[in-house]
Amino acid sequence: MARRKVIAFALSTSLLLLQNASSSGLVCKTWTGADQEVPPPRVNDGYCDCPHDGSDEVGTGACAGSMDGMWAGLSPRLLPSDADAAVPPAAFACRQQPSLRLPLSRLNDGICDCCDGSDEATDPSLSSVSMRGSCPDICDEVLADERARVAKLRSDFEAGFKVRAEAIEEYDQWRSRSEENLHQLRDVDMEIMKKDKEELDLRLTTAKLTFARDWISSVMDITSLMSTNEHQPSLKGMLIMDEMETVSFILSLCMLSAEISAQNLVNGRCLALDLASLDLGIIWDHSSDPMPTFTLLDSESKDSLSQYADSILSRIEGKEAKKGPQSNSRRGGRHGRNDRPPPPDVSSGDDPYGDDWEDNDHDDDEDIESPHQDGELESSDGDSGVESPKSSIENIVEELMDSLPHDRSLFRKQTSLVLNYSPPLSGKKQTKTEEIDDIVPEDSPEGAAESEEEEQENEHEVDPMALKEVKLALGRLSGSVDRGEISAKSAARYIVAMHASETVLDVELLALMVLYHSKISASDVAELIYMISSEFKVKEDEATCSAPWAAMCPPRTKAGEGGRTYPPTVIVEAAQAVCDQREGAAYVCSSQIEEELNLPTEVSDGYYNYYEPRGRDVDDGLSAYFQDLDGMQMIPADLSDLMKQRDSVEKELKSLSIRISSLERELGDDSDKSKYGADGELYTMRDSCHKVEQGKYEYEVCIFGKATQRDIGQRSGGTNLGQWHSATVDENSGKRLLKWTGGTKCWNGPVRSAEVSITCGAKTKLLSADEPETCRYILEMESPVGCDESFKQSNAL
């Protein structure tokens, strides 16, 4: 029955073409492509007039091997399966091999083209039995592999297509939820939070302005009334000093506070002066050159008050940048500039002086040039300070340093000698005199000199452990002295800058605040007052040698208004304690010291006139005077609550911004439509990694991540083949192409890159890897991602 249908199909095709040709002629193209009309007598006349499609010789073999490789109706619009075609197709398709199309000239030609012989059973005149014998049905054998391949391809496609559809649906749902969530976060929640923050900022600003005004007012009130009882003078009135003496008092406080602790020297500056200036509304610009400049708090400016409040609040909260002691390029001072002990040579490699020694190895100050300014602080001799080649600032700083009461020069000289001392090697005394017969008599000049030398060496013989302890102690103290000098010299520059300006400042009030922040003990403050104030200082006789503190022993007082005495009792009592402590203590005069080594067995307080300053504690007599100032070092409760609310809102805003940014990155912007591939098919594969072994290497690609080549068995590391770049679809093949770029550069070659070509598969796996070009890697992958309609059509599934 099937063969009859094929024969009928061929005959009907020929008859139809003949009818069309006989009625109006046949139109086709010539060999040159020009249109022509073939009259009916020339149809099926054995001559091929239509070489492009053989339509004029359907009933003969004249057009076999025409220009398109076949003949008679190979037009794509007339495929055998096209049941609705206006003209039946003029090519034969094997029943079990639909992709195999035969020209009609190859029908019944005695050659079995179709595996089932259907091409040789179309002529009714032939015996079907004989045809079956000459063309057996071998389709099961011929098409077995192909049928298996097609069956697997169809099965994989159906499974992969389902997985891909589910992945796309999951992506669509995720994107819909994410876009809705993003809208809520960005356009609703963020706007509400911004509005809340604006209202909170307004309230906080108002509270800060009030805080700034109250702070300045409180400092002024407290300092003017600072007294323990009505019979004692205020602490401000305690400073019975002229302006120059007050400046010397400030610099001395800076020096002693830095000697007490490295934390009191911040960025090479006196911390106490920084804090005191801020309390009084003096805002320094530390970056200005050649001399620091300042501005005063403008109580009428909201911006100025707000910035000032922020500075005070940061200080109270401990957020100010404090970098500790600085290794500034500042060395030396008024005493012993060239007598600074250098770092010792210690063969053990240990630091014999502690951290302070290295941290405070400072170079000499650089000269700072500045033009003469009116109002510049005059020197103690009444000179203008203008001198060349030294700058006027440097001159005045040196003079201010010379006016300080504490002289560390003798301590520096002896410390230098001790720190640079190295004990003699054992066996050094042996000489060649033991090998000669003549012995030098002791009463000869040579013998006397040798004996004296041995006595000197014996004097310096000390216990090595004791010497190490001494060097450690002196190294620490030397570092403290260095810090003090740096701090005082820095403060001097700031004081010069204050006097160089036209602004009238209360130096006495500044001194009082520096005293508060320096945290110097009452005994050290008492010593400074009696050594600096002309009201108590005794004129020294240059011909005599007396300790500086001797002038305050016994402590004297001065009667003031209202029956009050100066200094306050706390200072007098502290001074008396110093007198009692140092009674009978040795004092070394400059004229008495010789440039020779004097090795101590221990370092006691007062070593070469250096007494370590002490910090103020809660039991110190001065602490009671500063209780009100101590009470100010807290943030008011209402302002603290607002600041906590502000911090909480800012934290929430930051968290919200991070969530929004993360969502935006996941979704991709308008220019990144292909981030998750076509229709979002790569969404479920995000961040997944896949491996394949090829040769001696293992290749790994991570979606949206990194591509790597490593030796088989290597668990980590490897060669970077690039970072994720893009996912595209090849227009010709329809295959997905995943790309990684920017990998490790090849030696004398390009930067490595990798490309994965995806075909349809039920599961995702890498199939192969190759390097067709230097450092360009091509990998094959099968995955449900490739199972789309385009794949189905191209494979006739």
HELIX and SHEET records of a PDB file:
HELIX    1   1 ALA A    2  SER A   24  1                                  23    
HELIX    2   2 PRO A   40  ARG A   42  5                                   3    
HELIX    3   3 PRO A   76  LEU A   78  5                                   3    
HELIX    4   4 LEU A  104  ARG A  106  5                                   3    
HELIX    5   5 SER A  118  GLU A  120  5                                   3    
HELIX    6   6 SER A  128  SER A  134  1                                   7    
HELIX    7   7 CYS A  139  VAL A  142  1                                   4    
HELIX    8   8 ALA A  144  HIS A  183  1                                  40    
HELIX    9   9 GLN A  184  ASP A  189  3                                   6    
HELIX   10  10 MET A  190  SER A  224  1                                  35    
HELIX   11  11 LEU A  235  MET A  238  1                                   4    
HELIX   12  12 GLU A  243  ILE A  260  1                                  18    
HELIX   13  13 ALA A  262  ASN A  264  5                                   3    
HELIX   14  14 LEU A  271  ASP A  279  1                                   9    
HELIX   15  15 LYS A  302  GLU A  317  1                                  16    
HELIX   16  16 ASP A  355  ASP A  359  1                                   5    
HELIX   17  17 SER A  392  ASP A  402  1                                  11    
HELIX   18  18 SER A  409  LEU A  419  1                                  11    
HELIX   19  19 LYS A  432  GLU A  435  5                                   4    
HELIX   20  20 PRO A  445  GLU A  459  1                                  15    
HELIX   21  21 PRO A  464  ALA A  500  1                                  37    
HELIX   22  22 VAL A  507  SER A  518  1                                  12    
HELIX   23  23 ALA A  522  ILE A  532  1                                  11    
HELIX   24  24 PRO A  548  MET A  552  5                                   5    
HELIX   25  25 GLU A  561  GLY A  563  5                                   3    
HELIX   26  26 THR A  569  ARG A  582  1                                  14    
HELIX   27  27 GLY A  621  PHE A  626  5                                   6    
HELIX   28  28 GLN A  627  GLY A  631  1                                   5    
HELIX   29  29 ALA A  637  LEU A  667  1                                  31    
HELIX   30  30 ALA A  678  GLY A  680  5                                   3    
HELIX   31  31 TYR A  683  MET A  685  5                                   3    
HELIX   32  32 PRO A  784  GLY A  786  5                                   3    
HELIX   33  33 GLU A  789  SER A  794  1                                   6    
SHEET    1   A 2 LEU A  26  LYS A  29  0                                        
SHEET    2   A 2 ASP A  35  VAL A  38 -1                                        
SHEET    1   B 2 ALA A  91  ALA A  93  0                                        
SHEET    2   B 2 ARG A 101  PRO A 103 -1                                        
SHEET    1   C 2 LEU A 265  VAL A 266  0                                        
SHEET    2   C 2 ARG A 269  CYS A 270 -1                                        
SHEET    1   D 2 ILE A 282  ASP A 285  0                                        
SHEET    2   D 2 THR A 293  LEU A 296 -1                                        
SHEET    1   E 2 LYS A 558  ALA A 559  0                                        
SHEET    2   E 2 THR A 565  TYR A 566 -1                                        
SHEET    1   F 8 CYS A 689  GLN A 694  0                                        
SHEET    2   F 8 TYR A 697  CYS A 702 -1                                        
SHEET    3   F 8 LYS A 706  ASP A 711 -1                                        
SHEET    4   F 8 THR A 719  VAL A 729 -1                                        
SHEET    5   F 8 ARG A 736  GLY A 742 -1                                        
SHEET    6   F 8 SER A 753  CYS A 760 -1                                        
SHEET    7   F 8 ARG A 776  SER A 783  1                                        
SHEET    8   F 8 LYS A 765  GLU A 773 -1                                        
END                                                                             
